[in-house]
């Protein structure tokens, strides 16, 4: 079977989608001839031409605005923001336009667009190349937020996102870009469905992206029988998978790389408290990045690692 990195899987997803539908277009800063800063779009311009895979000016607001216009008039744009940290100039159009058009038009118009962006740290990118802004998107009604943890899911989730009728923010953990997998497929992976990465009976771990692997390492090192739930999509969220697991284990640890205050883990903790309170044997615990700008010199202290996560696992195993 073919063996792909996440970069190759993402490129293959766009290739498959462009071959299936002439309305799929790919664009962003340096994505054409250069193939993108991480080479995720390498070869697509050569294969499909400059009218379907093209470079844009350095203007995130322009990229998002163009994608919205294209989507409302029948195209399926897949736009790249070079780093998630750069999306802020386009955030206004994402929240005020892309997320609202279906509602404002009473379903007369949809916005079938995807915005791809590398996210997170782990590559010594510093404070302006390492941010994890997923909570900013999950807070906004009308858009979907996807974060894959492996190449197989990345390909399937991106195909599903391109086929979706609503705007999708597709965040790609850059620390995982070069991780290989066995197998090859051209099928969509449904949005809104979590995956159980490790079955367990003592504690539920709610994670996504890079933290899937940190959770696995922490559970092994701590000797805890943890059930690891890879959310895959933050919105729509697989509530059934979360509730079923927490009700079984009675404990919950939430791990994400983004800052703690108002991070997505706070929403997950509230969901668990509201829906599983009488099943809990100890308080929900979060392990996150610190409430500081991303520190270049202390990246691995900021980044939740197996030691910090393992301590949280041991903490929840002590009955309240």
Residue frames as qw, qx, qy, qz and C-alpha x, y, z in Angstrom:
[[0.000, 0.886, 0.463, 0.000, 0.00, 0.00, 0.00],
 [0.300, 0.701, -0.053, 0.645, 1.00, 3.62, -0.48],
 [0.557, -0.488, -0.390, 0.547, 2.72, 5.30, 2.46],
 [0.153, 0.755, 0.205, 0.604, 1.98, 9.01, 2.82],
 [0.244, -0.126, -0.426, 0.862, 2.94, 11.87, 5.08],
 [0.127, 0.706, 0.550, -0.428, 0.25, 14.31, 6.12],
 [0.077, 0.581, -0.276, -0.761, 1.60, 16.79, 3.56],
 [0.053, 0.094, -0.849, -0.517, 1.20, 14.19, 0.82],
 [0.052, 0.459, 0.881, -0.108, -2.25, 13.21, 2.08],
 [0.126, 0.709, 0.283, -0.633, -3.48, 16.81, 2.06],
 [0.112, 0.455, -0.520, -0.715, -2.09, 17.33, -1.43],
 [0.009, -0.101, -0.952, -0.290, -3.73, 14.09, -2.57],
 [0.136, 0.587, 0.705, -0.375, -7.08, 15.20, -1.12],
 [0.206, 0.685, -0.034, -0.698, -6.98, 18.40, -3.16],
 [0.064, 0.291, -0.781, -0.549, -5.87, 16.46, -6.25],
 [0.080, 0.306, 0.948, 0.027, -8.75, 13.99, -5.88],
 [0.159, 0.687, 0.506, -0.496, -11.25, 16.79, -5.33],
 [0.146, 0.617, -0.286, -0.718, -10.00, 18.86, -8.27],
 [0.016, 0.112, -0.890, -0.443, -10.15, 15.82, -10.56],
 [0.087, 0.441, 0.887, -0.111, -13.71, 15.04, -9.51],
 [0.078, 0.869, 0.461, -0.164, -15.10, 18.57, -9.71],
 [0.485, 0.439, 0.160, 0.739, -13.96, 21.34, -12.07],
 [0.211, -0.873, -0.166, -0.407, -15.42, 23.89, -9.66],
 [0.739, -0.597, -0.043, 0.309, -12.75, 23.17, -7.04],
 [0.437, 0.764, -0.182, 0.438, -10.03, 25.83, -7.10],
 [0.758, -0.448, -0.183, 0.437, -6.94, 26.15, -4.91],
 [0.334, 0.737, -0.046, 0.586, -5.20, 29.43, -4.15],
 [0.587, -0.783, -0.080, 0.187, -3.18, 31.39, -1.61],
 [0.017, -0.910, 0.400, 0.109, 0.24, 32.91, -1.07],
 [0.016, 0.586, -0.797, -0.148, 2.90, 30.93, -3.00],
 [0.735, 0.020, 0.632, -0.247, 0.64, 27.90, -3.51],
 [0.756, 0.607, -0.019, -0.246, 0.99, 27.85, -7.32],
 [0.638, 0.616, -0.442, 0.135, 4.45, 27.55, -8.87],
 [0.015, -0.571, 0.692, -0.442, 6.20, 27.27, -5.48],
 [0.614, -0.153, -0.768, -0.096, 3.78, 24.68, -4.11],
 [0.603, -0.738, -0.174, -0.248, 3.17, 26.38, -0.77],
 [0.119, -0.778, 0.535, -0.306, 5.52, 27.08, 2.12],
 [0.600, -0.309, 0.715, -0.183, 5.15, 23.44, 3.25],
 [0.138, 0.253, -0.816, -0.501, 4.75, 22.10, -0.34],
 [0.455, 0.253, 0.762, -0.385, 1.18, 20.94, 0.30],
 [0.606, 0.666, 0.217, -0.378, 0.08, 22.16, -3.16],
 [0.164, -0.543, 0.664, 0.487, 3.18, 21.12, -5.07],
 [0.173, 0.007, 0.889, 0.424, 2.39, 20.00, -8.61],
 [0.296, 0.600, 0.692, -0.270, -1.26, 21.06, -8.63],
 [0.246, 0.765, -0.073, -0.591, -0.72, 24.13, -10.82],
 [0.001, 0.394, -0.787, -0.475, 1.26, 22.10, -13.32],
 [0.169, 0.204, 0.962, 0.072, -1.50, 19.49, -13.46],
 [0.148, 0.691, 0.694, -0.141, -4.61, 21.71, -13.44],
 [0.316, 0.605, 0.277, 0.677, -3.37, 25.02, -14.79],
 [0.214, 0.047, -0.302, 0.928, -3.00, 28.54, -13.45],
 [0.406, -0.349, -0.223, -0.815, -6.75, 29.19, -13.54],
 [0.798, -0.406, -0.375, -0.242, -7.43, 26.46, -10.93],
 [0.766, -0.467, -0.164, 0.410, -4.31, 26.67, -8.74],
 [0.371, 0.710, 0.030, 0.598, -2.87, 30.14, -8.44],
 [0.445, -0.137, -0.390, 0.795, -0.92, 32.58, -6.30],
 [0.129, -0.896, -0.397, -0.155, -2.49, 35.55, -4.54],
 [0.132, 0.707, -0.284, 0.634, -1.12, 38.82, -3.16],
 [0.362, -0.081, -0.727, 0.578, -0.05, 38.88, 0.48],
 [0.362, -0.196, 0.083, -0.908, -3.53, 39.82, 1.68],
 [0.008, 0.154, 0.964, -0.215, -5.42, 37.42, 3.93],
 [0.360, 0.472, 0.399, -0.698, -8.48, 39.65, 3.81],
 [0.452, 0.470, -0.414, -0.635, -8.35, 39.50, 0.02],
 [0.182, 0.141, -0.964, -0.130, -7.91, 35.73, 0.01],
 [0.145, 0.312, 0.850, -0.400, -10.92, 35.16, 2.27],
 [0.382, 0.528, 0.152, -0.743, -13.05, 37.76, 0.49],
 [0.382, 0.380, -0.641, -0.546, -12.31, 36.20, -2.90],
 [0.086, -0.016, -0.996, 0.034, -13.12, 32.73, -1.57],
 [0.280, 0.413, 0.640, -0.584, -16.48, 33.90, -0.23],
 [0.441, 0.533, -0.144, -0.708, -17.40, 35.49, -3.55],
 [0.293, 0.283, -0.845, -0.346, -16.35, 32.41, -5.50],
 [0.039, 0.120, 0.963, -0.237, -18.26, 30.08, -3.20],
 [0.367, 0.463, 0.478, -0.650, -21.52, 32.01, -3.34],
 [0.527, 0.573, -0.230, -0.584, -21.39, 31.92, -7.14],
 [0.944, 0.215, -0.053, -0.244, -20.89, 28.19, -7.52],
 [0.537, 0.520, -0.624, 0.227, -17.18, 27.45, -7.15],
 [0.855, -0.497, -0.140, 0.045, -15.65, 25.40, -4.35],
 [0.277, 0.788, -0.419, 0.357, -12.56, 27.32, -3.26],
 [0.863, -0.385, -0.177, 0.275, -9.90, 25.74, -1.09],
 [0.171, 0.892, -0.204, 0.366, -7.82, 28.67, 0.13],
 [0.783, -0.149, -0.364, 0.482, -4.56, 28.45, 2.04],
 [0.215, -0.945, 0.154, -0.194, -3.54, 30.86, 4.79],
 [0.554, 0.540, -0.579, 0.256, 0.21, 30.36, 5.07],
 [0.273, 0.002, -0.794, 0.543, 0.15, 30.11, 8.89],
 [0.287, -0.681, -0.673, -0.039, -2.89, 30.15, 11.19],
 [0.356, -0.522, -0.235, 0.739, -1.28, 33.15, 12.89],
 [0.107, -0.087, 0.345, 0.928, -1.83, 35.16, 9.69],
 [0.030, -0.500, -0.804, -0.321, -5.57, 34.63, 9.47],
 [0.119, -0.567, -0.506, 0.639, -6.53, 37.60, 11.67],
 [0.108, 0.294, -0.212, -0.926, -6.84, 40.17, 8.84],
 [0.361, -0.088, -0.716, -0.590, -9.36, 37.79, 7.23],
 [0.077, -0.235, -0.882, 0.400, -11.18, 36.95, 10.47],
 [0.312, 0.326, 0.225, -0.864, -13.71, 39.73, 9.99],
 [0.541, 0.242, -0.466, -0.657, -14.87, 38.30, 6.68],
 [0.319, -0.013, -0.947, 0.025, -14.93, 34.75, 8.08],
 [0.036, -0.310, -0.772, 0.554, -17.14, 35.74, 11.01],
 [0.268, 0.461, 0.221, -0.817, -19.27, 38.48, 9.47],
 [0.525, 0.418, -0.375, -0.639, -19.74, 37.14, 5.94],
 [0.383, 0.206, -0.880, -0.188, -18.83, 33.49, 5.37],
 [0.048, -0.122, -0.912, 0.388, -20.54, 32.27, 8.53],
 [0.275, 0.382, 0.451, -0.758, -23.71, 34.33, 8.01],
 [0.274, 0.222, -0.490, -0.797, -24.65, 34.11, 4.34],
 [0.249, -0.225, -0.920, -0.200, -26.71, 30.90, 4.55],
 [0.113, -0.518, -0.688, 0.496, -28.67, 32.34, 7.50],
 [0.079, 0.478, 0.042, -0.874, -29.06, 35.84, 6.05],
 [0.300, 0.194, -0.582, -0.731, -30.22, 34.54, 2.68],
 [0.763, 0.018, 0.357, -0.539, -32.71, 32.07, 4.19],
 [0.711, -0.082, 0.683, 0.144, -30.73, 29.21, 2.59],
 [0.641, 0.752, 0.068, -0.142, -30.76, 30.76, -0.89],
 [0.453, 0.730, -0.479, 0.181, -26.94, 30.96, -0.81],
 [0.888, -0.422, 0.039, 0.176, -24.35, 28.67, 0.73],
 [0.087, 0.883, -0.461, -0.002, -20.61, 29.18, 1.11],
 [0.992, -0.054, 0.065, 0.091, -18.88, 25.87, 0.23],
 [0.359, 0.790, -0.406, 0.285, -15.35, 27.07, 0.95],
 [0.877, -0.340, -0.173, 0.293, -12.42, 25.59, 2.85],
 [0.066, 0.904, -0.346, 0.242, -9.69, 27.61, 4.52],
 [0.915, -0.059, -0.260, 0.303, -6.58, 25.52, 5.15],
 [0.012, -0.876, 0.327, -0.353, -4.00, 26.74, 7.64],
 [0.662, 0.101, -0.625, 0.401, -1.00, 25.18, 9.42],
 [0.489, -0.755, -0.006, -0.436, -1.51, 25.45, 13.17],
 [0.859, -0.509, -0.002, 0.059, 0.29, 24.90, 16.46],
 [0.088, -0.857, 0.507, 0.018, 3.90, 24.71, 17.53],
 [0.910, -0.173, 0.366, 0.090, 6.61, 22.14, 17.87],
 [0.770, 0.432, 0.154, 0.443, 8.86, 23.45, 15.08],
 [0.452, -0.437, -0.070, 0.775, 10.41, 26.47, 16.87],
 [0.256, 0.613, 0.473, 0.579, 8.36, 28.93, 14.87],
 [0.148, -0.001, -0.269, 0.952, 8.10, 31.50, 17.65],
 [0.197, 0.401, 0.593, -0.670, 5.12, 33.56, 18.71],
 [0.464, 0.505, -0.056, -0.726, 3.86, 34.50, 15.22],
 [0.528, 0.308, -0.691, -0.386, 4.14, 31.05, 13.64],
 [0.229, 0.052, -0.942, 0.239, 2.91, 28.74, 16.41],
 [0.407, -0.039, 0.364, -0.837, -0.54, 29.85, 17.51],
 [0.047, -0.245, -0.963, -0.097, -3.55, 27.56, 17.93],
 [0.247, 0.035, 0.099, -0.963, -6.64, 29.71, 17.23],
 [0.199, -0.241, -0.899, -0.306, -9.23, 26.92, 16.93],
 [0.073, -0.529, -0.701, 0.472, -11.42, 28.30, 19.74],
 [0.112, 0.409, -0.051, -0.904, -11.86, 31.55, 17.80],
 [0.333, 0.048, -0.679, -0.652, -13.52, 29.59, 14.99],
 [0.261, -0.295, -0.917, 0.060, -15.49, 27.17, 17.16],
 [0.009, 0.403, 0.485, -0.776, -17.09, 30.18, 18.86],
 [0.280, 0.304, -0.230, -0.881, -18.67, 31.36, 15.60],
 [0.643, 0.336, 0.629, -0.278, -21.99, 29.92, 14.49],
 [0.645, 0.704, 0.042, -0.296, -22.17, 28.91, 10.84],
 [0.428, 0.660, -0.616, -0.038, -18.66, 27.57, 10.25],
 [0.980, -0.188, -0.069, 0.000, -17.15, 24.15, 10.86],
 [0.081, -0.819, 0.561, -0.093, -13.76, 23.53, 12.45],
 [0.990, 0.089, -0.111, 0.016, -11.62, 20.49, 11.65],
 [0.101, -0.779, 0.615, -0.061, -8.25, 19.38, 13.09],
 [0.945, 0.127, -0.295, -0.067, -6.87, 16.02, 11.89],
 [0.567, -0.692, 0.447, -0.001, -4.28, 14.03, 13.83],
 [0.604, -0.197, 0.707, 0.310, -2.99, 11.72, 11.12],
 [0.060, 0.283, -0.577, -0.764, -2.59, 11.57, 7.33],
 [0.001, 0.317, 0.922, 0.223, -5.43, 9.08, 6.76],
 [0.011, -0.735, -0.588, 0.338, -7.93, 11.36, 8.50],
 [0.071, -0.564, 0.134, 0.812, -6.39, 14.49, 6.99],
 [0.015, 0.039, -0.726, -0.686, -7.11, 13.25, 3.50],
 [0.105, -0.476, -0.859, -0.155, -10.62, 12.02, 4.21],
 [0.119, -0.713, -0.457, 0.518, -11.61, 15.02, 6.29],
 [0.042, -0.445, 0.257, 0.857, -10.31, 17.46, 3.67],
 [0.060, -0.172, -0.802, -0.570, -12.25, 15.70, 0.91],
 [0.152, -0.632, -0.754, 0.096, -15.38, 15.86, 3.08],
 [0.146, -0.636, -0.201, 0.730, -14.72, 19.53, 3.86],
 [0.009, -0.214, 0.488, 0.847, -14.38, 20.45, 0.18],
 [0.161, -0.327, -0.836, -0.411, -17.63, 18.62, -0.56],
 [0.131, -0.546, -0.668, 0.488, -19.45, 20.32, 2.34],
 [0.130, 0.753, 0.456, 0.456, -21.93, 23.12, 1.64],
 [0.344, -0.934, -0.095, 0.000, -20.75, 25.29, 4.55],
 [0.268, 0.804, -0.447, 0.288, -17.45, 27.08, 5.25],
 [0.928, -0.304, -0.137, 0.164, -14.86, 24.86, 6.92],
 [0.056, -0.868, 0.477, -0.129, -11.77, 26.00, 8.80],
 [0.978, 0.063, -0.170, 0.103, -9.25, 23.19, 8.28],
 [0.229, -0.862, 0.439, -0.108, -6.37, 23.45, 10.75],
 [0.905, 0.254, -0.315, 0.131, -3.34, 21.29, 10.02],
 [0.636, -0.731, 0.204, 0.141, -0.94, 20.59, 12.94],
 [0.486, 0.778, -0.398, 0.002, 2.39, 21.42, 11.33],
 [0.340, -0.562, 0.741, -0.141, 4.29, 19.28, 13.84],
 [0.735, 0.073, 0.663, -0.122, 2.57, 16.25, 12.26],
 [0.540, 0.682, -0.204, -0.449, 3.17, 17.18, 8.63],
 [0.376, 0.545, -0.735, -0.144, 5.84, 14.52, 8.10],
 [0.517, -0.185, 0.771, -0.322, 4.22, 11.61, 9.92],
 [0.305, 0.161, -0.790, -0.507, 3.68, 8.56, 7.63],
 [0.697, 0.018, 0.495, -0.517, 0.77, 6.13, 7.51],
 [0.188, -0.041, 0.930, 0.314, 0.00, 2.84, 5.83],
 [0.315, 0.563, 0.760, -0.083, -2.84, 2.65, 3.34],
 [0.012, -0.090, 0.334, 0.938, -4.40, 4.79, 0.68],
 [0.184, 0.587, 0.779, -0.118, -7.98, 5.91, 0.08],
 [0.042, 0.199, 0.299, 0.932, -10.02, 8.46, -1.82],
 [0.326, -0.610, -0.702, -0.169, -13.02, 8.49, 0.49],
 [0.183, -0.658, 0.136, -0.718, -14.38, 11.28, 2.68],
 [0.345, -0.183, -0.781, 0.487, -14.15, 10.88, 6.45],
 [0.207, -0.764, -0.528, -0.308, -17.44, 12.21, 7.88],
 [0.046, 0.436, -0.305, 0.845, -17.32, 15.50, 9.74],
 [0.580, -0.433, 0.133, -0.677, -18.68, 15.40, 13.28],
 [0.963, -0.164, -0.198, -0.078, -17.48, 11.90, 14.14],
 [0.283, -0.764, 0.569, -0.112, -14.80, 11.34, 16.76],
 [0.800, 0.251, -0.545, 0.006, -12.46, 8.34, 16.77],
 [0.770, -0.602, 0.207, -0.052, -11.39, 6.17, 19.70],
 [0.437, 0.702, -0.554, 0.099, -7.60, 6.00, 19.42],
 [0.262, 0.211, -0.870, 0.361, -7.15, 3.89, 22.55],
 [0.655, -0.489, -0.423, -0.391, -9.81, 2.04, 24.47],
 [0.251, 0.196, -0.692, 0.648, -9.74, 2.24, 28.24],
 [0.474, -0.563, -0.664, -0.131, -11.83, 1.99, 31.38],
 [0.491, -0.436, -0.436, 0.616, -10.30, 4.35, 33.97],
 [0.047, -0.671, -0.087, 0.735, -10.29, 7.84, 32.45],
 [0.562, 0.698, 0.394, 0.202, -11.40, 9.57, 29.25],
 [0.344, -0.433, 0.201, 0.809, -8.93, 11.82, 27.47],
 [0.454, 0.810, 0.368, -0.048, -10.43, 14.36, 25.07],
 [0.383, -0.515, 0.387, 0.662, -7.81, 15.48, 22.56],
 [0.672, 0.706, 0.222, -0.020, -7.23, 16.49, 18.95],
 [0.406, 0.854, -0.308, 0.109, -4.34, 17.08, 16.58],
 [0.404, 0.526, -0.663, 0.348, -0.84, 16.68, 18.01],
 [0.411, -0.429, 0.554, -0.583, -2.18, 16.03, 21.50],
 [0.950, 0.014, -0.139, -0.280, -3.42, 12.58, 20.44],
 [0.776, 0.298, -0.466, 0.303, 0.19, 11.35, 20.52],
 [0.004, -0.474, 0.535, -0.699, 1.04, 13.21, 23.71],
 [0.739, -0.277, 0.201, -0.580, -1.99, 11.58, 25.35],
 [0.952, 0.108, -0.282, -0.056, -0.92, 8.13, 24.19],
 [0.528, 0.393, -0.550, 0.515, 2.59, 8.58, 25.53],
 [0.260, -0.448, 0.430, -0.739, 1.33, 10.00, 28.83],
 [0.871, -0.197, 0.025, -0.449, -1.11, 7.14, 29.40],
 [0.888, 0.183, -0.389, 0.162, 1.60, 4.57, 28.75],
 [0.343, 0.426, -0.525, 0.652, 4.14, 6.28, 31.01],
 [0.399, -0.375, 0.369, -0.751, 1.61, 6.82, 33.81],
 [0.097, -0.020, -0.993, 0.071, 0.31, 3.26, 33.59],
 [0.411, 0.281, 0.440, -0.747, -3.29, 4.46, 33.40],
 [0.308, 0.321, 0.859, 0.252, -5.99, 2.62, 31.44],
 [0.168, 0.505, 0.081, -0.842, -7.07, 5.71, 29.54],
 [0.514, 0.562, 0.625, 0.171, -9.59, 5.90, 26.73],
 [0.194, -0.382, 0.219, 0.877, -8.33, 8.43, 24.18],
 [0.428, 0.720, 0.543, -0.061, -10.97, 10.21, 22.10],
 [0.291, -0.105, 0.356, 0.882, -9.65, 12.04, 19.03],
 [0.323, 0.609, 0.413, -0.595, -12.36, 14.63, 18.37],
 [0.469, 0.218, 0.620, 0.590, -11.22, 15.30, 14.76],
 [0.004, 0.581, 0.336, 0.742, -13.87, 18.01, 14.32],
 [0.104, -0.136, -0.542, 0.823, -14.57, 20.61, 17.00],
 [0.482, 0.452, 0.342, -0.668, -17.73, 21.73, 15.26],
 [0.763, -0.403, -0.142, -0.486, -19.79, 19.71, 14.61],
 [0.123, -0.481, 0.786, -0.367, -18.81, 17.92, 17.82],
 [0.619, -0.093, -0.758, -0.183, -19.46, 14.24, 18.50],
 [0.445, -0.479, 0.355, -0.668, -21.36, 14.64, 21.76],
 [0.946, -0.130, -0.109, -0.276, -22.43, 11.01, 21.80],
 [0.788, 0.255, -0.440, 0.346, -18.85, 9.71, 21.78],
 [0.078, 0.484, -0.472, 0.733, -17.84, 12.08, 24.59],
 [0.637, -0.366, 0.223, -0.640, -20.79, 11.26, 26.84],
 [0.961, -0.009, -0.241, -0.134, -20.56, 7.51, 26.26],
 [0.658, 0.310, -0.501, 0.469, -16.88, 7.43, 27.17],
 [0.053, -0.437, 0.460, -0.771, -17.07, 9.67, 30.25],
 [0.772, -0.296, 0.073, -0.558, -20.10, 7.83, 31.57],
 [0.937, 0.061, -0.339, 0.062, -18.09, 4.61, 31.26],
 [0.619, 0.251, -0.449, 0.594, -14.85, 5.83, 32.85],
 [0.473, -0.787, -0.377, 0.120, -16.11, 8.40, 35.35],
 [0.436, -0.643, 0.113, 0.619, -13.08, 10.64, 34.86],
 [0.568, 0.754, 0.239, 0.228, -11.97, 13.13, 32.23],
 [0.430, -0.545, 0.205, 0.691, -8.72, 14.84, 31.26],
 [0.517, 0.825, 0.226, 0.030, -8.75, 17.40, 28.43],
 [0.567, -0.402, 0.298, 0.655, -5.54, 18.30, 26.62],
 [0.538, 0.774, 0.244, 0.227, -4.88, 21.03, 24.06],
 [0.637, 0.070, -0.005, 0.767, -1.94, 23.14, 23.01],
 [0.029, 0.705, 0.202, 0.679, -3.74, 26.50, 22.90],
 [0.006, -0.317, 0.473, -0.822, -3.78, 28.90, 25.83],
 [0.112, -0.247, -0.908, 0.319, -5.88, 27.86, 28.81],
 [0.188, 0.434, 0.433, -0.768, -8.28, 30.75, 29.41],
 [0.599, 0.539, 0.115, -0.580, -11.31, 30.48, 27.10],
 [0.064, 0.349, -0.857, -0.375, -9.56, 27.70, 25.18],
 [0.650, -0.034, -0.532, -0.541, -11.65, 24.97, 23.58],
 [0.404, -0.042, -0.864, 0.296, -11.02, 22.77, 26.59],
 [0.190, 0.062, 0.474, -0.858, -13.20, 25.06, 28.69],
 [0.653, 0.095, -0.216, -0.720, -16.16, 24.27, 26.43],
 [0.641, 0.066, -0.760, -0.085, -15.40, 20.56, 26.61],
 [0.169, 0.001, -0.771, 0.614, -15.19, 20.73, 30.41],
 [0.423, 0.081, 0.240, -0.870, -18.57, 22.47, 30.55],
 [0.703, 0.099, -0.483, -0.513, -20.11, 19.86, 28.26],
 [0.511, 0.030, -0.836, 0.197, -18.82, 17.04, 30.44],
 [0.025, 0.039, 0.624, -0.780, -20.03, 18.75, 33.62],
 [0.521, 0.104, 0.027, -0.847, -23.48, 19.43, 32.19],
 [0.785, 0.150, -0.392, -0.456, -24.04, 16.00, 30.70],
 [0.768, 0.073, -0.621, 0.138, -22.00, 13.58, 32.81],
 [0.178, -0.643, 0.421, -0.615, -21.87, 15.18, 36.27],
 [0.793, -0.359, 0.286, -0.400, -23.44, 12.27, 38.17],
 [0.971, 0.174, -0.116, 0.116, -21.03, 9.82, 36.54],
 [0.367, 0.710, -0.416, 0.435, -17.89, 11.74, 37.53],
 [0.824, -0.420, -0.303, 0.231, -15.71, 10.38, 40.32],
 [0.498, -0.427, -0.022, 0.754, -13.30, 13.34, 40.28],
 [0.213, 0.828, 0.067, -0.515, -13.23, 16.87, 38.84],
 [0.746, 0.604, 0.150, 0.237, -12.44, 17.37, 35.16],
 [0.489, -0.629, 0.237, 0.556, -8.81, 18.42, 34.63],
 [0.591, 0.805, 0.023, 0.039, -7.37, 20.48, 31.74],
 [0.627, -0.395, 0.313, 0.594, -3.76, 20.42, 30.54],
 [0.457, 0.851, 0.244, 0.086, -3.03, 23.27, 28.13],
 [0.512, 0.411, -0.082, 0.750, -0.56, 25.84, 26.92],
 [0.305, -0.424, -0.417, 0.744, 0.17, 28.74, 29.25],
 [0.147, 0.909, 0.389, -0.032, -1.65, 32.08, 29.11],
 [0.277, -0.679, 0.285, 0.617, 1.29, 33.80, 27.45],
 [0.568, 0.683, -0.323, -0.326, 2.43, 34.54, 23.91],
 [0.990, 0.089, -0.039, 0.104, 4.04, 31.43, 22.46],
 [0.333, -0.842, 0.390, 0.170, 7.62, 31.45, 23.85],
 [0.715, 0.579, -0.391, -0.018, 10.34, 30.60, 21.35],
 [0.161, 0.572, -0.730, 0.337, 13.00, 29.94, 23.95],
 [0.320, -0.139, 0.811, -0.469, 10.77, 27.80, 26.20],
 [0.591, 0.084, -0.471, -0.650, 8.68, 25.98, 23.62],
 [0.578, -0.059, -0.813, -0.035, 8.81, 22.59, 25.30],
 [0.044, -0.150, -0.682, 0.714, 7.82, 24.01, 28.67],
 [0.439, 0.188, 0.026, -0.878, 4.81, 25.66, 27.02],
 [0.600, 0.117, -0.636, -0.471, 3.90, 22.63, 24.94],
 [0.791, -0.315, 0.328, -0.409, 1.84, 20.11, 26.98],
 [0.388, 0.444, -0.806, -0.060, 4.05, 17.05, 27.20],
 [0.715, -0.171, -0.673, -0.088, 3.71, 13.54, 28.61],
 [0.344, -0.033, -0.653, 0.674, 5.01, 14.58, 32.05],
 [0.254, -0.016, 0.221, -0.941, 2.39, 17.28, 32.60],
 [0.689, -0.066, -0.382, -0.612, -0.39, 15.15, 31.11],
 [0.620, -0.047, -0.768, 0.153, 0.72, 12.13, 33.14],
 [0.088, -0.010, -0.588, 0.804, 0.51, 14.18, 36.34],
 [0.503, -0.021, -0.016, -0.864, -3.06, 15.13, 35.42],
 [0.719, -0.040, -0.628, -0.297, -3.95, 11.48, 34.85],
 [0.452, -0.059, -0.762, 0.460, -2.62, 10.53, 38.26],
 [0.143, -0.040, 0.337, -0.930, -4.51, 13.44, 39.83],
 [0.649, -0.063, -0.180, -0.737, -7.92, 12.37, 38.51],
 [0.671, -0.024, -0.740, -0.034, -7.26, 8.79, 39.59],
 [0.159, -0.061, -0.697, 0.696, -7.29, 10.00, 43.19],
 [0.183, -0.645, -0.705, -0.230, -10.95, 10.01, 44.16],
 [0.072, -0.543, 0.078, -0.833, -12.31, 13.37, 45.31]]
